[in-house]
């Protein structure tokens, strides 16, 4: 049960990077835009997660020059990251289905709880 929520930010980052490489701020924007503002990643969660994922080989990162002479780190999903995403999506489907069954009045009635 404790693994349910901590796995969500990683799943979101992997899914966003499946769409293509992005820097941190773009990852945050994609999550917010795709979820229609329901979900948000904070910098304090995102960057340690990206560093961990890079260390685990799930993403790769490279510095890139952008307008104004700044540099940003662009994160890219690796092959290992793609395989991990498939596994995490399967786990999420099972877990979210379980949560939905608990929240469902039909599920509660079916199980003799209502």
N, C-alpha and C positions, 0 to 999 in steps of 0.2 A: 504494500500500500504506500509506503513512504517513497517509493521510486516513481510514483505516478506524476507528481508535479515537477520534480527536478528534471525529468526527461523532456518536458515540453519545450523549453528554450532551445535545446540541442536539435530537436526534431524540426522546429521552425527554421533555424539557421540552415540546416542541411537542405530542407525543402526549397528555401529561397535561393540557395546557391545552385540548386539543380537547374534553375532558370538561367543561370549564367553568373560569371564572376561579378563581385561587388566589393566595395569598401564598406567599412562598418556602418557609416551613416546611411548608406543605400540599403543595407540589410534591414536596418531599423525602419526605414521608410517603406520598403516592400512589405514587411510584416504588417505595419499599420494600414497601408493601403489595401492589401489583399484581405485583411480581416475587417475592413471597413471601420477601422478605429477601435475595434473591440480589444485587440491585443497590442501590447507595446513591449519592446525590449529596452531595458535601461543600460546605459554604458557600463555600469558597475557589474552587470550580469553578462553583457555581450562580450566585452574584450577578454576577460578571464576565460570565458567559454571558447572563444576563437583561439586563444593561445593553447588551451588544453587540446582542442580538436586538431590544431596544427601539430602539436607534439605527438598525438596519437596517429597521425597520418591521414586523418579524415579530410583535411583541407590543406592546401598549400597557400603560401602568401608571398607576395613580391611587392616591393616598393615601386610606385609609378608616379611620374611627374604629372601634375595637373596644372590648370591655369593659375597664373599668379606665382609660379615658381615653387609651389607647395608640392609635397609628396604625400601620397596616401598608400596604405597597404591594401592591395586588392587580393581578396580571398577567392579561391577556386576549389570546387569540389573535386576530390581525387577519386580514382576507381574504388579504393577502399571505402571512401565516404559514400559513394553511390550504393555500394552493397550494404553498408551500415544503414543508410536511409531506408532501403527496402525492408530490412529487418525491423527498424524502429517504427515504420508505418504499420507493419503487421501487428506489432505489439500494441501500438496506440489504438488500432481498430478493435482489438480484443478488450483492452482496458476501458476505452470510451463506451463500448457496447455494454460492459458491465456496469459502469456508472449510470448510463442511460436506463438500464433495466432497474437499478435501485431507485432512480428518480421517478420512474414511470409508475403511475397508479395502476396501470394494467399489469405491469410486472409484479407489483406488490400483491394485487388481487389474485393473480395466477399462482403465486407462491403461498397463498393462504395468509398473507400478512394484512390484508385490508378487511 
